[in-house]
Each structure stands twice: as C-alpha cells, then as structure tokens.
C-alpha cells in the first residue's frame, strides 16, 4: 500500500497521475490518500491545464484578456473617511 497526505504530494500533472495509477494497479498496490478531496483537485487541475493551454493564441494575437479596465476617475475611494 502507498499512503500519502494528499494527491499533490505524489504527482504534479494529470499525465503523471495516470502513469502512477497505472503502475500501481499493474503491481497490485493499493493507494490511500489522507485528504479525500481528490476529485475536486483533479477537476481544478484539468481546468487550469485547459486555460493555460489556450493562453498562447490570444497572447500571440495581442488580445486583451479579462475584464475591461475601469478609468481611475470613476472608481470610488477604497478607503473609508476617518472623521471623528
């Protein structure tokens, strides 16, 4: 049996995960993870990989990503007034 604190202690990419799980299964080795949020971690990793893989094309075309910037003059003050 292989025991680890969490999934990110064993591998860093989805490709590595698949390889490790395949090797463990081939050898008949069980896997125990203390933190059980494995599925959520994988989903976040997959989403992150997809987003990052889609970034080079817009950057190459000089497309601005994200929300449009607001003009500084239209922004409310972030500091509350300190009247006493």
N, C-alpha and C positions, 0 to 999 in steps of 0.2 A: 504494500500500500504506500502511496505517496501522499503526504499530508502537507498542506500549505496554508498560510494565513488567508490569502486571497488570490484571486486569479491573476492579478498583476504582478505577483511575486514569481510566477512561473514563466510567463511569456509576455512579449510586448506587442505582438501583432497577431491578427487573425490567422495569417499563414502559419506562424509558429504554433499557435494553439492547435490547429488542425493536425500539424505534424506530430506534436507531442501526444495528443489524444490518440492518434492512430498508432503510434509506437507503444503507448501504454496498453492499449487494447490488444495489440498483437502479442505482447508479453504476458497478458493476463493480469495486469497490475490495476488495482483499484485506485481511485483518486478521491481524496477528502479535502474539501475547502472549508475552512472555519467560517468565513464570511460567505453567505449564500446568495448574495446579490449578483450572481454570475450572469444571468440572462440580461439584466439591465446594463451591466458593464459591457457585455458584448454588443448590445444594441447601440450604446453610446460610441463604442469603438468603430463600429461599422459606419454609423452616421458621420463620424469625424473623418474616417478614411475617404468616404464618398465626397464630402465637402472639400477636403484638401485636394483630392484628385481632380476636382472640377475648377480649381482656382487658376491654374496656369493660362487657360484660354482667355478668360476675361482680362487678366493682367496683361497678356500679350496684346490685346486689342485696346488697352488703356481704358477699360470700362471701370467706372467708379462703383464699388460695391458698398452695400449697407444703406442706411437711411441718409437722406439728403441732410447736409449741414444746415443748421439754423444760423441766421445772422446774429451776431453778438448783441446788437442793439435791441433785438426783440426778446432776448432771454430775460426772465425775471431774476432778481438777485437771489443767489443761493444762500445768502447769509440773512438771518432774521435781524431786524433792527434791535438795538440794545438800549432802549430808552429806560430811564429809571426815574 
